[in-house]
Amino acid sequence: MMKFRFRRQGADPQREKLKQELFAFHKTVEHGFPNQPSALAFDPELRIMAIGTRSGAVKIYGAPGVEFTGLHRDAATVTQMHFLPGQGRLLTLLDDSSLHLWEVVHHNGCAHLEEALHHQPPSRPGFDGASGLPSLARITVVLLVAAGDLAALGTEGGSVFFLDVPTLTLLEGQTLGPDEVLRSVPDDYRCGKALGPVESLQGHLRDPTKILIGYSRGLLVIWNRAARCADRIFLGNQQLESVCWERSGRTLVSSHSDGSYAVWATDAGDSPTTQPTVATTPYGPFPCKAISKILWRNCASGEHFIVFSGGMPRASYGDRHCVSVLQAETLVTLDFTSRVIDFFTVHSTRPEDEFDEPQALAVLLEEELVVLDLQTPGWPAVPAPYLAPLHSSAITCSAHVANVPAKLWARIVSAGEQQNPQPASGASSWPITGGRNLAQEPTQRGLLLTGHEDGTVRFWDASGVALRPLYKLSTAGLFQTDCEHADSLAQAAEDDWPPFRKVGCFDPYSDDPRLGVQKVALCKYTAQMVVAGTAGQVLVLELSDEPSDQAVGVASVDLLQDREGFTWKGHERLSPRTGPLPWPAGFQPRALVQCLPPAAVTAVTLHAEWGLVAFGTSHGFGLFDYLRRSPVLARCTLHPNDSLAMEGPLSRVKSLKKSLRQSFRRIRKSRVSGKKRSTAASSKLQEANAQLAEQAGPHDVEVTPVQRRIEPRSADDSLSGVVRCLYFADTFLRDAAHHGPTMWAGTNSGSVFAYALEVPAAAANSDRRPERAVEAVLGKEVQLMHRAPVVAVAVLDGRGRPLPEPYEASRDLAQAPDMQGGHAVLIASEEQFKVFTLPKVSAKTKFKLTAHEGCRVRKVALATFASVACEDYAETCLACLTNLGDVHVFSVPGLRPQVHYACIRKEDISGIASCVFTRHGQGFYLISPSEFERFSLSARNITEPLCSLDISWPRDAMRARPQESPKLSQANGTPGVVLGPQSRSGSPDPTRSEGTDTPELPEATLSPTSVDSATSADTTLDTTGDVTVEDVKDFLG
């Protein structure tokens, strides 16, 4: 029987109104590279580019900040895309042969993308009432003619249909069948095999009545639509892959399945033409793979460009993904690390121009987009201001840093520019510049840090819609790996032919899995940073504007503390290089701390004002004074039964069966013990709940069921010693009269250790510590009743606000904390949030999330929510992400539920694990290995595309349109909108356009980090496929 406890009736309308002014949920923009791209298009007039994906998504890009997103209702692969030049309209073909017309529509000054029409061709005669039309087999190729008003559709059956684009209706009586073409072909050619599917359709730039048709068998036909006859016929016998019609119309170039291409003259000799003027296999004479696409672009100098994909020698380099660029005697084979999807050149398309004069080559690959500058000698790559592959090496963790000081920002940008020096020529610029970004420049800068499997940390500009790469930090140079020898052997074995040139930055292979970055923390005021890795390495770095040669001091910290009975069975530690090492400008290592055993680091935090770094693994935690280069503390957190912790993540597979077996035993044990539970314990639980209900505040007006019974976790659970969070705070721990530095550590078994620190004051204007060492004394130890893992710890001052970050109060960058009233500590576990008073550590307030909602906490962060109605009002709240993908917001310190939203699919485990909260109510999570979804919980602080496009097509010709596009689901199953970036009033709202970081408000003083694992929501995303006990419990429960 369900029991209820009744709370005070009567809602507070004033509070409900305030909630609407503070909180609102939006999914705003997708950062990164589209997952599984399948099609590419470019509008040379508007200078915009479109990418289609296998999940049916359509993304249009222009200048940085100009983005449009749409999603087909059917999750089918986009096979082809074609812009109607200058009109802001896009025709897409899906793999089910359906055609869709998309339009960029303006509403109140802002543009968004919506689907205007779609057409599903009949698959057989008489289907869909189209008995008068012949059967339309699978569409293989689409060509827009007559300024985009007409489309020619080539099919698998060899027919060419014609489509009226504005209405997406097939034109009767204009269909060109293969039989009609064969009448113009000599008898001996006609008697051979069938023409096959239409492989290519090309239009004449100056004469839209002529169409070049290429059939799979090799036949090329220039068809005159006006006269309905063949002007010229080219009798090719090699299987056709692609055709390109040169600008003047006098030359054709065809590519074939045997790796050859042929050049045909359209004005030489009589028709039909049997032999090409040039036929060559560029990478012969041995058998080669097909040349899937070829382009011909002429120049005033007479040295034309031929660009083609494929054609590699089948035996030697058949597994390479290549695009070749040939100009006169210069041949470069661009060697990519992922499959080539499509490519285009940026060149002149005005009919009055005599030459193409290509400026750039854009190549869409399966994992990245590469743009080459064809006007600069050497054809260098152009750095992309967006669409950078986030997953060039797999992302293993991430963190967000808000309100980055301008000086630090400029230094990071400068270091990044020194890594990628630009050529002296000014021609090297991004060619996709269409549209206008209407959003205002952000007043504050936001930095997104991503740690990767290859030991790199990448810095991204997350201030606006375009996620721009700033700088890359590599830690692999500090360690000895086997990759140098392998690289030298590979280079020695590389031949001079073909002339390969490595292009692109996608490199999914890690030299050593131990290099993987697990945690990062950055102090934005001192430009100091901590990077922790998979093999227990903790690296302290500092930003330097000049290159240097220096040795890095190494210190080891034994976290087992000589405990007997434990033997590490995992990977070995990384061997650091000895002696002075060259370091480029940027973050340079100052100290290396090696945890022993060398297990993956699970938590890290930095306090630059005290010169301390704390780190934790599955064995314990340590404290290191990086100014004196000396360890301060090491504490082992292992339980005697923690055998799994000694095997390491790289050997976890061995114990998978064991952990599963243990989990099922615990489940059976808990069920049996539940039946034997005495009624006395149940009555005590009800009494406790009744007392909690009496203490509830006036805003708790809902009727809530009795809490779920949560079984206490066993003390001998595997991996119970894992350190989940670390935190520094200046607070009251020993007594209520004296405050001082403290360090807090939370573990997987629900234990919280609080240490009082004695930190000697550093000399003025000096980064050197006095001779006296830092001391740490255990002050308090808290054991949570249900032994739920501790996710985060934060100290609240006398006003209930989080403590400021290091240097914020001392440099008057934030309001000083209240050190007069009593402090409190907020401990967030996987099952509940609890506030304890300090220094007595007595329970003050709690909220049992698992008991109420049946979910478990995965990520938490303290965030400031500014009001849209009053600029001077803001509240600091606790944002929480659960294992069901829901986001909850609670007041602080009252822990009253405010709002909750469905954010991520509960099946998307990697998305939940990768979530990052920001200090101002936004967040990021991975929707694919290469894309971050950005969302906002704040009604005021929203970052979304606000842009317009100068299009030229008659407005009165189109029907009235809805003001907002329909809500659809993204390809990964999360809800999204086809993009209507207008504010509630319907006009661009500059206050919320680029507000990633709003200025500090009265209650915007935050803790040193946003309490999620000791950094501003740093996360660890393990992509190795480990299954933990908690995953099994979540799945079964």
N, C-alpha and C positions, 0 to 999 in steps of 0.2 A: 504494500500500500504506500503510495507516494505521500509523504508528509510535507507540509508547507509551513514556512514561518512567515508571518505577516508583518510587513513593515508599514511605516507611516504612509498614509495615502496623501495624494495631492502633489501634482508635478509643479516644479518651479519654472514658470514660463520665462523668467528673466535668465535663468541659467541655460535653458534650452536655446534661447536666442543667442546667448554668448557662445555656446558650442558651435552654432552655425557660422559665427563670425571667426572662430578659431580653427575649426577642423573641416576639411573636405578632402575626399579621395579622388585623385586623378592619376591615370597612367598617361604620361605626357609625350615621351619620345624614346626611340630605341637608338642607343649608341652602338657604334661598332660596324662590323661588316655583316651583311645579310647572310643568313645561314642557308646553305645549299642553293646558290644562285643557278639559274638555268637559262636566262635570256638577257639580252642587252639591247638598248636602243639609244640613239643620240639625235637631238634636234639641233642642227647647225645654225638655225636662225635664232632660236631662244637660248642656245648654249646650255641646255639642260640634258641630263642623262637619266635613263630609267633602267632599273634592274628588276627582273622577275625571278621568283624562286619556285622550288618544287612544291612548296606548300600553298602556292597560289597568291603570295604577297606581291604587291607592286610598290616599288619605292622610287620616287623621282628626286633627283638631287640637282641643285644649282650652285650658286655661290654659298660659302659657309653660312649656315643658319637657314638656308632655303631648302626645306624638305617637305615632301608630301608622301603619305602612306595610304595604301588601299589594300583590300583583301577580297579576292573573289569568294563568292558564296560557296562554291564547290572547291574543296581543297585539292585541286588538280594542278599539275605542273604547267607553268607558263613556258611554252616552247618558243614563241616568237613575239616580238614587240616592235611596233612601228609608230613613230610620231607623225602626225599630220603637221608638216613644217609651219612654224609660226603660230599655230592655233591653240597650243596648250591642250591638245587632244591626243590620245594614245590608243591605238588598236592593239589588242592582245589576243593571241591564239593559245588555247590550252591543249593539252594532249588528248582531250576528248573531242577535238575539232570544233569546240565552241569558240565564238568570237565575241569580244567584249570591247566596248568603246568607253573609255574613261575621259573625263573632262576636269580641268582645273577651273573651279568656279569661284568667283569673288563674291564675298558677302560682307558689306560694311567695311570695305577696305582690305580685308584679309582673304587669302585664297586657301581653298582646300580641295582635295581630290575626291571625286565621286564617280560611280559607274552610271553612265547615262543609258546605254542600251546593251543588250546582249542578244546573240543569235545562235541557235543550235541548228545546224544544217540537217536536213533529212538524211537519214542513213540508207534509205532504200525507196524506190518509187512507191508513191501512195502514202508514205509516212507523213504524219502531221498535215494532212490535207494538201500536200505539195505534189500531187500526182502529175502535174504538168511539167515538173522539173525532172531532169535525169538524176540518177543516183549520185550523191556526193560522197565519195569515199573519203578516207582520212586525208585531211589537208596537210600537205608537206611544205608548202612555201607560200608566202604572201608578198605581194608587191603593190605599193600605193602609186597610182598614176593620176594624171590630171589634177595636180595640186592637192591630192589627198581625197578628192570627192569620189574616186573610183578605186576599187581594189581588185587585183587579179589574184585568184586562188588556184595554185597548182595542187593537184591531188595525186594520190598513190596510183590511181587508175590511168594517169596520163592526160586527164582532161584539165582544162583551164576554165574556171568559172569567173564571172564578174559580179562584183558586189557594189551596191550603192552604199557608200560609207555613212552619210548622214542618217540614213534610216536602217542600215544593216539588213537590206533585203537583196536577194539574188535577182539579177537582171535576166529575164527570159529572152531567149533568142540570140544571146551573144556568146553562149558556151562554145568553147573551142575543143573539140574532141581529137583524140590521136588519129582517127581515120581521116579527118580533114587535112591534117598535117601530112600524112603519108601519101596523099595524092600528089604532092609536090616533090616526092622523093623518088630517085631512080628505082627501077624494078628490082635490080639485084640487091639493093640495100633494103628494100621493102620486104623481100622474101626472107630476110634473116629473122633474128629473134625480135620480140616486141620492144617498143621504145622504152617501156618501163615507167616508173614514176617521174613526175616533174621534179627535178632536183634544184633548179634555179630559175628565177624570173628577174630580169633586169630591165630598167627603163632607160630611155634615151633622155639625156639632160635637156636637149633643145627641141626634141620632137616627141611629144607625149603620145602620139598615135602609134609609135613603134615599141614593140616589146621583144626582148630577147628571151627565148625559151630554151632551157637546157634539159634534156631527158637523160635518164640514168644510163641508157645504152651508149650515149656519147653524142647524139644528134643535137646540133645547135640550129635554131631557127629564129630569124628576125621576122616577126609577124607584124603585118600592117593591119591594125584594127579597123581603120577607115575603109580600106579596100578589101578587107577579109581575105588576104592572100599572103603568101610567104615572099618577102623581098629577097632574102638570101638564105641559103641552106649550107651548113658545114657538116660534112659527113665524118664525124668522129666515131671511132670504133672502140675506144678505151672507156671503161666505166667512168662516168662523170661524177664529180663531187661538188664542184663550185665553178661559177663563171663570173667574170667582171667585165663590164663594158667601159672602155676607156672614154674619157670626157668628150672628145671630139666625135666619137662614134666610128672612127676609122679602124679601131683595133679591138679585138676581143682577146681575153686570156682565160683559158680553161684549165682546171686542175683535176687530177684523176686519181683513181684508187691505187695505181702502181707507184705513186710518189713522183709523177712527172707533171709538168704543166706545158701547155701549148699556146702559142700566140697566133691568132688568125687575123688576116687583113680583110676588112669588109668591102674594100673598093678595088681589089685586085682580081682579075680574071672573071670568068663566067661562073654563074651559080648552077649547080652546086659545087662548092669547094671541097676537094677531097684531102688536100694536104695542108697542114699549117705552115706558116712561114718559119716558125721556130718551135722546136719540140725538144725539151731537155728534162733530164732527171737530175736535179741539183745535187743530190746526195748519193747518186748511183756510183758504180754500175750494179752493185749488189741489190737484191730485192729491198724495196723500201715500203714504208707504210703510206697510207693515203694522205694527200694534201686536202684537208677538209674544207679550207676556205682560202681564197686568194683575192688580193686587191691590187689594182694598178693605179698609181697616182703619178701624173706627169708634172714636170717642172720646166720653168723657162730656160734653165741651163741645159736642157736636153737630157739630163741624167734622171730618168724616171725611177720611181720607187716601185718595187714589187714586194708585197708583204704577204706571207702565207704561213699557215699553221700546219704542223705535221711534216710528213715527208722524210722522217728519219730512217736510216738503215735499220731494217727490221731485226737483224741478228744482233748488232752491236748496241744500238741505242733505241731499240723499240719501246723501252719503258720511259723514255724522256718525254717531258711536256715542253714543246718548243714552238716558238714563233720566229720565223726567219725574216730578216729585213735585208733586201738586196737593192743597192743603188750603184749603177755602173759596175765597177770592179770590187766594190766593198760589200762583203757579206758578213752579217752578224747573226749568230744563232742564239736567240734569247732562251736561256734554260731556266725553267720555272720548277718550283717544287710541288705544284698541284696542277690539276687538269685544266686545260684551256677551254673556256666556255664560249667566248666570242671576242671579237676585237673590232675597233673602228679607228679611222683617222679623222683628225680635226683639220679640215681643209676648206677652201673656197667652194661654195656651191652656187654662186650667182651665175646665171647662164651667160652673162656678158663677159665674164672672165675666161681667158683662153686656157689658163693652166690651173691645176689643183693647188700646187704649192703647199703640201701638207706641213702642218705646224707641229702636230703631236700624234702619237700613237697610244691609244688606250686599250689595254688588254684585261679583260675580265677573266679571272681564274676562279677555281672552285673555292679558294680560301683567301683571295686578296684581289685588289685592283692595282695594276701597275700602269703608270703613264710615263712615256718617254718623250723627251723634247727632240724633235727631228730637225730643228733649225740650229741647234748647237752642235759643234763638232764632237764626235764621240757618242752622240745620242744619249745623254745622261737621263737618269730617272728623275722625275719631278716629285718632290715630297707632297704627299696628300694632306690637305688640311682637315680631312675627315675620312671616313671609310677605312681607317687603318685597321689591320687585323689584330684585334685584341689578343687573339689566341696564337700569335706567331710562335709562341711556346705556350703550352697549356697553363691557364691561370690556376694558381694554387691558393692565393689569398688576396685580399683587397682591403683598402682603408681609404677613408675620405678625410681631408683636412680642409676646414672652412676658414674663411677670413684670412687668407694668406697675406702677410705683409708685402707691400709693393717691392721692397728691396729684395726680399728673398725670391719673389716671383721673377724679377729681372735677372737675378743671378742664375736661377734654374734655366730660364730661357736662353741665357748666354751660353751656359754649359752645353745645352742641347744643340745650339747653332754651331759650336765648335766641333761637336761630334759629326755633324753633317754639313760641312762647308759647301756653300752654293757656288757655282761657277761665276766667273766675273761677268759673263754676258747676262743682260737683263731679260733675255727672251725666255728664260726658264721660269715659266709661271703656270699656275694651274689653269687649264683651258676651259673648265666647266664653271662658268661664271654667271649663269642666267638667274633672273629673278632679283628681288630686293628683300633684304632682311629688315623688317620693320621693328624688330625688338631693340630696345635701348641697350646701350653697353652696360654690362653689369657693374655695379658700384663696388662689389667685393669679388675676390677671386676664390674659386674652389678648386682643390687639387684632388684627383683620384689616383691612388697608388695601387698598382697591381703587381703582385709577386708571381713569379713564373717557375716552371719546372726546370728550366735551364740555369737557374741561379740569378736571373735578372729581375730588377724592379723597374717598372715603367711608370713615368709621371705623365698624367693626362690633364689637359685643361678641361675641367668639367663645369666651367662657369656658365656655358650657354648650351645651345642645341647641338652644335658641332663639337664632338669629343676630339680635341686636337692633341697629337703627341708632342710632348715638350722635351723629354730627356729620358735616356735609358742608362740605368746603373747595372753594371755587371760585377758579380762577386766571384765568378769562376777563376779570374786571373790570380786570386790569392792562393789557390790550391793546386796541387799536382794531380792531373788527370791523364788518362791514356789517349785523349783525343788528339794531342799534337802529333804524335807519331802516326796515327791513322790518317790525319789530314795530309801530312807530307807524302805518305805513300800514295794517297789518292791523286795528289797533284803530279807526282812523278809518272803515274800511270796514264794521266790525261794526255790525249793525243792532240796535235794541232788541228786536226780535221775530224769532224766539223768544228768551226771556230766558236765554241761555246762561250757564252758569257752569262754568269750567274746573275739573275735579276730577281728582285723581290725579297721580302724579309720573313716570309712564312717558313719556319723551320721547326717541325713538330718533334724532332728527335733530340733528346737530351743526352749530353755526353756522359753524365753520371747522375743517376736519380738522387743521389745524396745531396746534390747541389740545390735541390728544390727549395724555394723560399716558403716558409710556413707562417711567419708573422713579420709585420713591419710596424714601426712606430717612428714618428717624426715630430721633433720640436720645431715649430715654425718661427720661434723667436731667436733661437741660437743656431739654426741650420744644422742641428745634430740629428742623427738618425740611427736606429737599430734595425738590423736585418737578421732574422733567425731562420735556420734551415733544418733540413730533414735529418742531418747527421749530428745534431746537437751543437752546431756552430752558431754562436751569437756574435755578430759583427757590429761594432760601434764605429760610425762614420761621421765625418764632418765635411761640410761644403767648402771647397777651396776654388778660387777663381783662376789659379795658376797650376800648371802641371808640376809634379814633384816626383822625386825618387826617395823613397823612405822604406825602412823596414817596419813591420807590424809586430808589436809585442803580443805574445800568446800566453794565456793563462788557462789552466785546467781547474775545473771544479768537480769534485767527486760527490755526486748527489746520493750515492748509496751509504756514504759515511761508514765504510768498512762493515756494513751489515752482512752477516754470514748467511749462507744458504741461497744466495742469488747469483746466478751466472748469466751474463748477457749473451744471447744467442743470435742477435741481430747483426746488422752491417757494421763494418769498421768505420772509424772516424776518418775524415778527410785529412790528408797530409798537407799542412801549409808550406808554402815556399819559404825558403830562408834567404836572408840578405835583403838589401835594398831592392825595391821593385818600382818600376815606372808606373805612375798613376796620372791619367789625363785630368784636365780641369773638370770639376764636378765633385761628387761625394767621394772622399778618399778615406780608407780605413785608418782608424786610430788604435783600435785594440780588438783582439780576437779572444773570445771566451769559449772554451771547449767543455761542454757538459760530458760527464762520464757517469754511466754508459752513454754512448752517442745516440740517444733516442731523439726522435723528432721533437722540436720545441713546440709546446702547446699553448704557451702564453708568454707575453713579454710586455714590459712597460718601461718608460724612460722618464726620469725627472732631471732635466738639464740644470735646474737651479741648484740641486744638491749634488749633481755629478754622479748619479746612481742609475743603474739599470738592473731590473729584476727579470728573471726568466724562470720558466717552469717546463718540466717534461712529464712523462708518465711515471717518473721515479721520485720527483721532488722538485723543490724550487731553490734558487740561489739568488744572492744579491752581490753585485759587483760594483766597486768604486773605480770608475774608469779614469778619474783624475790621478789617483795614486797607482792605478793598474794593479789593484789587489782585491781578492775576494773578501767579502764581509761576512757572508752567511751561506750555509748550505743545510737544507733540511730534507730528510727523506720522508716521503709520504706513503711508502709502500705498506700494504697490509701483508701479513705472512702468506696469504694465499694468492698473492698477485703474481702468479707464474706467467700469465699472458703478457704482462708488462715487460718481461725480460726477452721477448721474442722479436719485438720491433715490427714496424709496419711492412717491411719488405719480406718477412717470413710469416705474415699473418695467415696466409692461405693454409698453412699446416694445421692451424688450430681452429679452422672454421667449423669442422665437424664437432670438435670439442665444445666450442662456445655455443653452438646450436643445441647440443645435447644438454648442456648446463641450463640453457634458457628454458627448455621444455620441462626439465626437472623442477625448476623454480616455479613455473606456472602450475604444475600439478601440486607442488607443495603448498603454494598459496591457496589453491582451491580447497585442499584438505584442511588446512589450518583455518580457513574462513568458515567452514562448517562447524568446527569445534570452538569457535570464538564464543566466549561467554556473553550472556546478555548484559552483564554488568559493564563490560567495556562499551557496548552499544549505548547504554544509557548515559555513560560519561560523555560520549561523543555528542549526544543530543543536548546534554546540559551545556557543553562548551559552545555548541552552535547557538543555543538560546542566549547565552551571555554575549556572544559576539553580535547577535541581532539587536540586543538592547543598546549596544554601544554604537550602532550604525547612525550615521549622520542624517540630517533632514532631507538630503537629496536622494537617499536610497528609497525609492518609492515603489519599486517593482516587487511583485510576489515571486520569490525564488524557491526552488525545491531544496530539500536537504542535500548537503554535499555528498558527492560520491565517496565511497570508502576507498582510501588509497592504502595499499599494502606497503608497510615499511620495507625498504630495500635491505637486503642482507649485507652485513659488513664484509663478507668474503666475496662480494662480486668482483669479477675480473676487471682489471683496470680501474679499481677504486681509487688508486693513488694519483691519477692523472690530475695535474694542476690546470684548472679551467680558466682562472682569471687572476690577475695581479693588479694592485692599485696602490698609489702613494697618496697620502693626505696629511695635512697639517691640522691635527685635531687633538681632542682630549682623550687620552687612553689610560694614563696612570691615575690621575685624579681630576676633579672638576676645576681646579685652580690653575693648572699649568698645561698648556698645549705645546705640541712639538711634532716633529716628523714621525710618521708611522708608515708601515707597509702592511698590506692586507693580501692574503692568498686564499683562494677558494679551490676546493678539490672536487673530484667526481663522487666522493662518498659523503658530501654534505658537510665537510669540515671547513671552518674558516679560522685561519691563524692571523693574529694581529701582533705585529712587532713594533716596539718603540725604538726609534733610531736616535742616536747621538751623532749629529752631523756638524763637525767643526765649521765655523764660518771661514770662507775663502778670503784671501787678501784682496784688497780693493784693486780693481782693474787687472786681475790676474786669474788665469784659469788653472792655477796650480793649487792643490790642496795643502794645508798645513801638515806638519809632520804627524800630528795626532790622527789616528785612523777612525773611520766610522765604526760605531758599535751598534749592534742590534740585540735587543732583549725581548723575549716572548712576553707580551703583555696580556693577551686574552686568547682564548681558544673556544670557538662556538661549534657545537655539533647539532645540526638540524635533525629534527625528530625522524623524518622519513628518509634521511640520508640521500636526498635528491641532489644531483650535481649542482654546484654553485656556478651560475652563469656569469654573474657580475656583482661587484661591490661598489658602493658610492657613499661618501660621507656628505651629509647635509648640514648646513650651518644653522645658527640660531633662528633664522627666518625661514628655514626649510628649503633653502636653495642649495644647489650643488656648489662645491668649492671651485674657484677659478683655476685655470690652467697655470702651470709654472710660469713665472714672470708676468702674468697678466695683472695681478694686484700690485706687485712691487714697481711695475713700470706704468701704473695708472691706466692700464688698457682695459680694465674691467672694475666693477664695483668690488671693494674689499669685502671679504666675508665677515659675517657677524660672529665675533669671537666672545661675545658677552653671554648670550643665552646658551642653553644646552645644545650640544651637537647630537646628531643621530646618524646611524649607519643604515643604509638600505642594502639588504642582501637579497638578490634575485636568484632563486633556484629554478630548476626545470619545472617545479610544481607550484611554487608560491612566491609571492613577494612579501618581505617582512621588514619592518623598521624597528630597530633597537635604539634605546637611548644610550648615550655615552656620558661618562665612562663606565656606567654600571652594566651596560649591555643587558638591559631588561626589555622584553617585548613591549612594543608600543602600538603598532598597527600591523595588520597583515591582510593579504588577499590570496585565497587559495584558488589559483587559476585552474589547476587540474581537477580539483573537487567540483568547481562550478561549471567549467566548460568542457571537461573531458579531454583536454589537450595538454601539451607540454611546451615549455618555453624553449625556443631555439636561439633567438637574438633579442637583446634589449639595448636601449640607448636612451639617454636623457636628451630631450630636444626642446627648443624654444619655439612656441607657436605664437606668432604675431597676429593681431586682430586686423581684419579688413576694414572695420568701422572706425577704429581709433588707432592712430599711428603710435601712440605712446603706451598702448596696453599690450602685454604679452604674458603668457604663462609657460612655466617650465613643467613638462610632463614626461612620463615614462612611456616610450613606445616599445612595443613587444611584438615579436613575430613568433607564431606557434608552429608546431609540426604539422598542423592542418593547413598552413599557408595563410592563416588569418592574421591581421594586424590589429592589435588592441592598443588603446591609449588610456593611461591612468593618470590621475592627478597626483602631484607630489607636494607634501609628504602624506596626504590623506589616503592615497591608493584607492580612490574612487573611480570606477570605470566611467570613461567619458564616451568613447565611440569605438566601434570595431568594424573592420572592412575585410571582405574576402579579396586577397591580393594575389596569391600564388596557388596554383593547383597543388593539392596535397600529395599527388603522385610525383610532382617535380622536386625530388629530393635535392638534386644539385642546385636548383634555383633557390630553395630555402636555405641551403648551407652557404650560399654565396651572398646572401643579402647584406647590404651595408646601409645603415642609417646615417644621415647627416645631422649636424647640430641644429638645423633650422627646419626640420620636419619633412625632409625629402629622403629618398632612398634609391638604391640600385640593386638589381639582382640579375643573374645570368638567365636569359631565356634560351640561349644556345651557347655552345662553346665560344662563339665569336661576338655575341651581342649582349649588352646590358639593357634591361628595361628600366627606365627612370619613372619613379612615381612620387607623388606628393601627398602628404597627410595634412598639409597646411592650406587653409583657405586663401592665404595671401602669398605665400612663397611658392610660386609655380614657374617652372622652366618648360616652355613649350614653343613650337615653331609659330612665329608670326611673320608672314611673308606675303609677297604679291608677285605677280607675273604679268609682264606686258604681252598680252595676246591680241591677235588680230583675226577675229571672225565675227560675223554679224550677230549682235545680241538678239535682234528681233526674230531671228530665224529659229531660236531655241525656245522650248516650252518653259513654263514657270517651274522653278525648282524648289525643293524643300530647303529650309535655311540650315538644317544640320543633317549631316549624313548619318545613315543608320548605324547602330551599334552592331559590331560583329565580333567574332572571336579571333584572336591571333592564331597563328599556326601552331603555337605551343599550347593552346588551350586557354590562355589567359584572356580576359575580356579586353577589348580595345576599341577604338573608334577609328573610322576611316579617315579621320582628321578634320576637325572643324575648329581651328585654333582661334575662336573668338571668345571674348569674355562674356559674362552673363548679360551685360548690357548690349552685346552685339558688336562692340567696337574694340579695337586693340586697347588693352589695358597696360600701360607702361609700368605700372607699379608691380605687376606680377609677371612681366614678360621674361625677364632674365634674372629674376631675383633668387639666385642660388644662395646668396649670402647677404642677408639684410644687416644693416648696422645694429650694433648692440642696443637692446632696449632695457628698461628697468629690471626685468626679470630674466634677462638673457645671459646671465652669468652661469657658465657651465663648468662642469667638473674638468679636471685635467684632460680627461678623454671621455668619450661618450659611454663609458662603463661597459662596453661590449668587449670582453676579453682584453681589456686594458688599452685599447686604442680606439680611435674614433670609428668604431664598428669594424675593426679588422676581422677578417674571416679566414677560415681555412677550408678550401674546397678540395677534398681528396678525390682524385679522379681515378684511383687505382682499383676501384670496385670493392673496397673492404666492406664486409657486412659485420655490424656490431650487434651486441646483445640488445641495445636499445632499438635498433632498426627492426629486429625480430619482434620485440614487444609491441612497437608501434603498428607493425603489419598485422599482428594477431589481434591487437586490441581494438 
